Amino acid sequence: MNNTTGKLSFLEKLGYSVGDTASNLFFQTFILFLTYFYTDVFGISAGAVATIFLVGRIWDAVNDPLMGMIADRTNTRFGKFRPYLLYGALPFGILGFLMFITPNLSPTGKAVYAFITYNLMMMAYTVINVPYSALMGVITPNPDERTVVSSYRFVAAFAGLFIVQFSVLRLVRAFGGGNEQLGWQWAMTALAALAVVLFWVTFATTKERVTPPPGQKTPLLQDLSDLLRNRPWLLIGSATVFQLIFIVIRSSSIMYYFKYFVQNQQVTLLGRTYDLSFETLASTFMLSGTLVTVVGALVASKLSKMLGKPNCYYGGLGLAAICSALFYVLSPRDLALMFVLQLIASFAWGPVSVLQWAMYTDTADYSEWKTGRRATGLIMAASLFALKLGIALGGALMAWLLDFHGFKPNVEQTTAGLLGIKLLMSIYPAVAGAMGCVLMLFYPLNNKMLVQIAQDLLARRQQNSE
């Protein structure tokens, strides 16, 4: 790193970023396929899945602040946050594998097995991802460089999403040979092994540089009080909940939308007709969106410098919500319009994901600037709490609304069931996205204020080092 400018080497930015590839091999699988896996592959009722998600994810979200406070108080030769990547990677991989085993149990037994393995996996995810997220706040003190790192991180995250969208269903078919349960087991074994290696790469290529003020020994309650008085964090944290409800409902709906609404279709391209299965259409739909999202992520840093981070955030989320709402008026034959809307929404979504985490690190600087105390681990843990709360609510709402509209797996849907699937792909997520946009209208940390905070903190640190 350049000690004057806080600039990081390409290798360190890349090394940090692949940790999010590792996380997203499972995170995106959960968003895109876990509800489908539990209902259509493992054979758990939609109502039971909703309860598993809500109880499990809320419990998991509560663990995040605890993990943040533990990480803030960790002191080793590897730093505060990096050791958790070294020692937490292997349990993460093993539990990810166990989640997709399908033992031949009673309906109650299946639900209990899913509940236990899901919760253990989410705890392993917390142990790694709270310190991983906090690490971005301490590898450089430069807020603009952190935005660049966040861009690298989310290109890598979308690489994980790309791998999931492109390979998971193909691996399931290849490994399963017609046995979908066996296919899922071996497909996720492959992803688990890759995730472990990538976490170790992140550990090996990064370094912690920003430390709390000398002599800081803050009581737990003081850390929590500082967090709850951090207005910028409260706003971006609340917006994150609605942002994740939006993306979880919409992403989880895609398989149902194509399987039961769009279905298998004949598609004519360049004068040739192709018979495409709903799996192929769904995979292509998701993959095309991921590629365009990467483009949006790559321009996030430049857009944020021109327009400001909060403007880019709520502008992108708002456009994605509008595109989602328009799916309500489409018919199964409107494939071209589906893909156009998907591409626009995905490009708009790219900066949202990048800037969300950059803004969280900005709120850590804001808290130190206001209070003289730094708790990066707690702030990033609380941010993951908001993210997981959104996932919990989005996943539970998804399953409950399927059940409410009369969805039955692997049969022809009733009119009410098809209406429910259309609403889940369109109006329901759009409402959540709109609510996130409204909250961010009040976010106070613009570019000018961030420059002032960075200058003041640098002066304090230089004074403390003398």
LINMO-V945614 format. One record per residue. N is the residue number from 1. RES is the residue in one letter. SS is DSSP state (H for helix, E for strand, - for the rest). OMEGA is omega in degrees with one decimal (999 if undefined). BURIAL is 1 if it has 24 or more other C-alpha atoms within 12 Angstrom, else 0. Layout:
BEGIN
n;res;ss;omega;burial
N;RES;SS;OMEGA;BURIAL
N;RES;SS;OMEGA;BURIAL
END
This chain:
BEGIN
n;res;ss;omega;burial
1;M;-;172.5;0
2;N;-;-173.6;0
3;N;-;-179.8;0
4;T;-;-174.6;0
5;T;-;-176.1;0
6;G;-;-179.3;0
7;K;-;179.7;1
8;L;-;176.0;1
9;S;-;176.7;0
10;F;H;-178.1;0
11;L;H;-178.8;0
12;E;H;177.2;1
13;K;H;178.5;1
14;L;H;-179.3;1
15;G;H;176.4;1
16;Y;H;-171.1;1
17;S;H;-174.9;1
18;V;H;172.5;1
19;G;H;178.2;1
20;D;H;169.7;1
21;T;H;-179.8;1
22;A;H;-179.6;1
23;S;H;-174.1;1
24;N;H;172.3;1
25;L;H;176.7;1
26;F;H;-178.6;1
27;F;H;-178.7;1
28;Q;H;174.2;1
29;T;H;178.6;1
30;F;H;-177.6;1
31;I;H;-172.3;1
32;L;H;-166.2;1
33;F;H;-169.4;1
34;L;H;176.6;1
35;T;H;177.8;1
36;Y;H;179.8;1
37;F;H;-177.9;1
38;Y;H;-176.0;1
39;T;H;-170.8;1
40;D;H;-178.7;1
41;V;H;-178.5;1
42;F;H;175.7;1
43;G;-;176.3;1
44;I;-;-178.9;1
45;S;-;-179.7;1
46;A;H;179.0;1
47;G;H;177.9;1
48;A;H;178.3;1
49;V;H;179.1;1
50;A;H;-179.8;1
51;T;H;177.6;1
52;I;H;-178.4;1
53;F;H;-174.5;1
54;L;H;-178.8;1
55;V;H;-176.7;1
56;G;H;-175.3;1
57;R;H;175.7;1
58;I;H;176.1;1
59;W;H;178.7;1
60;D;H;-179.3;1
61;A;H;178.8;1
62;V;H;-179.8;1
63;N;H;-172.5;1
64;D;H;177.9;1
65;P;H;177.9;1
66;L;H;179.6;1
67;M;H;178.3;1
68;G;H;179.5;1
69;M;H;175.9;1
70;I;H;-178.9;1
71;A;H;178.6;1
72;D;H;-176.9;1
73;R;-;175.8;1
74;T;-;176.7;0
75;N;-;179.3;0
76;T;E;177.8;0
77;R;-;177.1;0
78;F;-;-176.9;0
79;G;E;-179.3;1
80;K;-;-166.7;1
81;F;-;-175.9;1
82;R;H;-177.9;1
83;P;H;-177.7;1
84;Y;H;174.9;1
85;L;H;-179.1;1
86;L;H;-172.1;1
87;Y;H;-177.6;0
88;G;H;-173.1;1
89;A;H;-175.5;1
90;L;H;174.4;1
91;P;H;176.8;1
92;F;H;-178.7;1
93;G;H;-178.7;1
94;I;H;-178.7;1
95;L;H;175.3;1
96;G;H;175.6;1
97;F;H;-176.5;1
98;L;H;-180.0;1
99;M;H;-172.5;1
100;F;-;167.0;1
101;I;-;-175.2;1
102;T;-;180.0;1
103;P;-;-178.2;0
104;N;-;-176.3;0
105;L;-;172.7;0
106;S;-;177.0;0
107;P;H;177.7;0
108;T;H;179.0;0
109;G;H;177.7;0
110;K;H;-179.8;1
111;A;H;179.4;1
112;V;H;178.7;0
113;Y;H;179.6;1
114;A;H;-179.1;1
115;F;H;-177.2;1
116;I;H;-176.5;0
117;T;H;178.1;1
118;Y;H;-178.0;1
119;N;H;176.6;1
120;L;H;178.5;1
121;M;H;179.9;1
122;M;H;176.0;1
123;M;H;175.9;1
124;A;H;177.1;1
125;Y;H;178.9;1
126;T;H;-177.2;1
127;V;H;178.7;1
128;I;H;-167.0;1
129;N;H;172.5;1
130;V;H;176.0;1
131;P;H;179.1;1
132;Y;H;179.7;1
133;S;H;178.9;1
134;A;H;-178.6;1
135;L;H;179.8;1
136;M;-;-179.6;1
137;G;-;-175.7;1
138;V;-;177.7;1
139;I;-;174.0;1
140;T;-;176.9;1
141;P;-;-174.2;1
142;N;-;-176.7;1
143;P;H;177.2;1
144;D;H;178.7;1
145;E;H;176.2;1
146;R;H;175.3;1
147;T;H;176.5;1
148;V;H;177.5;1
149;V;H;178.2;1
150;S;H;176.4;1
151;S;H;176.0;1
152;Y;H;-177.0;1
153;R;H;-174.6;1
154;F;H;166.7;1
155;V;H;177.1;1
156;A;H;176.4;1
157;A;H;178.8;1
158;F;H;172.1;1
159;A;H;175.0;1
160;G;H;177.2;1
161;L;H;178.2;1
162;F;H;179.3;1
163;I;H;-179.2;1
164;V;H;-177.0;1
165;Q;H;-175.8;1
166;F;H;-166.7;1
167;S;H;-169.0;1
168;V;H;-178.5;1
169;L;H;176.8;1
170;R;H;177.8;1
171;L;H;178.0;1
172;V;H;179.3;1
173;R;H;-177.0;0
174;A;H;-179.0;0
175;F;H;-174.0;0
176;G;H;-178.3;0
177;G;-;-177.3;0
178;G;-;176.8;0
179;N;-;-173.2;0
180;E;H;179.8;1
181;Q;H;177.4;1
182;L;H;179.7;1
183;G;H;178.8;1
184;W;H;-179.0;1
185;Q;H;-176.5;1
186;W;H;176.6;1
187;A;H;-178.5;1
188;M;H;172.3;1
189;T;H;179.0;1
190;A;H;179.8;1
191;L;H;179.6;1
192;A;H;179.8;1
193;A;H;178.7;1
194;L;H;-179.4;1
195;A;H;-179.4;1
196;V;H;-179.2;1
197;V;H;-177.1;1
198;L;H;176.0;1
199;F;H;179.2;1
200;W;H;175.7;1
201;V;H;178.4;1
202;T;H;177.2;1
203;F;H;-172.4;1
204;A;H;-170.7;0
205;T;H;-176.1;1
206;T;-;179.2;1
207;K;-;177.4;1
208;E;-;-175.0;1
209;R;-;-179.8;1
210;V;-;-178.7;1
211;T;-;177.7;1
212;P;-;176.6;1
213;P;-;-178.1;1
214;P;-;176.1;0
215;G;-;-178.3;0
216;Q;-;173.1;0
217;K;-;-171.8;0
218;T;-;174.3;0
219;P;-;-178.7;0
220;L;H;-177.9;0
221;L;H;177.7;0
222;Q;H;176.2;0
223;D;H;-179.9;1
224;L;H;178.3;1
225;S;H;177.8;0
226;D;H;-179.4;1
227;L;H;-175.7;1
228;L;H;175.1;0
229;R;-;-179.0;0
230;N;-;-173.6;1
231;R;H;177.8;1
232;P;H;179.0;1
233;W;H;-179.8;1
234;L;H;-179.1;1
235;L;H;-179.1;1
236;I;H;176.9;1
237;G;H;178.8;1
238;S;H;177.8;1
239;A;H;179.4;1
240;T;H;178.7;1
241;V;H;-179.6;1
242;F;H;176.8;1
243;Q;H;-178.8;1
244;L;H;173.2;1
245;I;H;177.9;1
246;F;H;-172.2;1
247;I;H;-179.0;1
248;V;H;179.9;1
249;I;H;-176.7;1
250;R;H;-178.0;1
251;S;H;179.5;1
252;S;H;-178.6;1
253;S;H;-170.5;1
254;I;H;-179.5;1
255;M;H;178.5;1
256;Y;H;-178.0;1
257;Y;H;-178.4;1
258;F;H;-178.5;1
259;K;H;-171.2;1
260;Y;H;-178.1;1
261;F;H;-179.3;1
262;V;H;178.6;1
263;Q;-;177.6;1
264;N;-;-177.1;0
265;Q;E;167.9;1
266;Q;E;-177.5;0
267;V;E;178.8;0
268;T;E;177.9;0
269;L;E;177.6;0
270;L;-;175.5;0
271;G;-;179.3;0
272;R;E;-178.0;0
273;T;E;-178.8;0
274;Y;E;171.6;0
275;D;E;-175.7;0
276;L;E;176.9;0
277;S;-;178.2;0
278;F;H;177.7;1
279;E;H;179.3;1
280;T;H;179.5;1
281;L;H;-179.2;1
282;A;H;179.8;1
283;S;H;179.4;1
284;T;H;178.1;1
285;F;H;-178.8;1
286;M;H;-178.0;1
287;L;H;179.1;1
288;S;H;177.7;1
289;G;H;-179.8;1
290;T;H;-179.4;1
291;L;H;-179.7;1
292;V;H;176.5;1
293;T;H;177.5;1
294;V;H;177.5;1
295;V;H;177.7;1
296;G;H;179.0;1
297;A;H;-177.9;1
298;L;H;-179.7;1
299;V;-;-175.7;1
300;A;H;-177.3;1
301;S;H;179.8;1
302;K;H;179.0;0
303;L;H;-177.6;1
304;S;H;177.3;1
305;K;H;-179.2;1
306;M;H;-170.0;0
307;L;H;-173.8;0
308;G;-;-176.7;1
309;K;H;-178.2;1
310;P;H;178.5;1
311;N;H;178.0;1
312;C;H;-177.3;1
313;Y;H;-174.6;1
314;Y;H;174.8;1
315;G;H;179.3;1
316;G;H;180.0;1
317;L;H;180.0;1
318;G;H;179.2;1
319;L;H;177.9;1
320;A;H;179.3;1
321;A;H;178.2;1
322;I;H;178.5;1
323;C;H;178.7;1
324;S;H;-178.2;1
325;A;H;-176.8;1
326;L;H;177.4;1
327;F;H;-177.9;1
328;Y;H;-174.5;1
329;V;H;-176.8;0
330;L;-;173.7;1
331;S;-;179.7;0
332;P;-;-178.2;1
333;R;-;-177.0;0
334;D;-;-176.1;0
335;L;H;-177.9;1
336;A;H;179.2;0
337;L;H;176.9;0
338;M;H;-177.4;1
339;F;H;177.4;1
340;V;H;179.4;0
341;L;H;178.0;1
342;Q;H;-179.3;1
343;L;H;179.1;1
344;I;H;-179.2;1
345;A;H;-177.3;1
346;S;H;176.6;1
347;F;H;179.2;1
348;A;H;-177.1;1
349;W;H;-176.2;1
350;G;H;179.1;1
351;P;H;-179.1;1
352;V;H;-178.0;1
353;S;H;179.4;1
354;V;H;-171.9;1
355;L;H;179.0;1
356;Q;H;-176.3;1
357;W;H;174.5;1
358;A;H;179.1;1
359;M;H;175.7;1
360;Y;H;177.8;1
361;T;H;174.7;1
362;D;H;179.6;1
363;T;H;174.2;1
364;A;H;175.2;1
365;D;H;-179.7;1
366;Y;H;-179.0;1
367;S;H;178.1;1
368;E;H;179.7;1
369;W;H;-177.0;1
370;K;H;-169.2;0
371;T;H;-173.8;0
372;G;-;179.7;1
373;R;-;-179.2;1
374;R;-;177.9;1
375;A;-;-176.4;1
376;T;H;-178.2;1
377;G;H;-179.3;1
378;L;H;-178.4;1
379;I;H;179.4;1
380;M;H;176.4;1
381;A;H;177.9;1
382;A;H;176.6;1
383;S;H;174.1;1
384;L;H;174.3;1
385;F;H;179.3;1
386;A;H;178.8;1
387;L;H;-176.8;1
388;K;H;174.8;1
389;L;H;175.9;1
390;G;H;177.1;1
391;I;H;-179.8;1
392;A;H;-178.8;1
393;L;H;179.3;1
394;G;H;178.9;1
395;G;H;179.3;1
396;A;H;178.5;1
397;L;H;178.5;1
398;M;H;-177.3;1
399;A;H;179.7;1
400;W;H;-179.3;1
401;L;H;172.0;1
402;L;H;-179.6;1
403;D;H;-179.1;1
404;F;H;-178.5;0
405;H;-;173.8;1
406;G;-;179.4;1
407;F;-;172.9;1
408;K;-;-175.5;1
409;P;-;171.0;1
410;N;-;172.9;0
411;V;-;175.6;0
412;E;-;-174.4;0
413;Q;-;173.1;1
414;T;-;176.6;0
415;T;H;178.8;0
416;A;H;179.1;0
417;G;H;178.3;1
418;L;H;176.6;1
419;L;H;178.7;1
420;G;H;179.2;1
421;I;H;177.0;1
422;K;H;179.8;1
423;L;H;179.3;1
424;L;H;178.8;1
425;M;H;-169.7;1
426;S;-;-168.6;1
427;I;H;-176.6;1
428;Y;H;178.2;1
429;P;H;-179.2;1
430;A;H;178.6;1
431;V;H;178.8;1
432;A;H;178.9;1
433;G;H;179.6;1
434;A;H;180.0;1
435;M;H;175.5;1
436;G;H;178.7;1
437;C;H;-178.0;1
438;V;H;-179.9;1
439;L;H;-175.2;1
440;M;H;173.8;1
441;L;-;-175.7;1
442;F;-;-177.6;0
443;Y;-;-167.9;1
444;P;-;-171.0;1
445;L;-;176.4;1
446;N;-;-175.3;1
447;N;H;-178.5;1
448;K;H;-178.9;0
449;M;H;179.4;0
450;L;H;177.3;1
451;V;H;179.9;0
452;Q;H;179.6;0
453;I;H;-178.9;1
454;A;H;179.8;1
455;Q;H;-179.5;0
456;D;H;-179.9;0
457;L;H;177.7;1
458;L;H;178.8;1
459;A;H;178.6;0
460;R;H;-177.7;0
461;R;H;177.2;0
462;Q;H;178.4;0
463;Q;H;-179.2;0
464;N;H;-177.6;0
465;S;H;-178.4;0
466;E;-;999;0
END
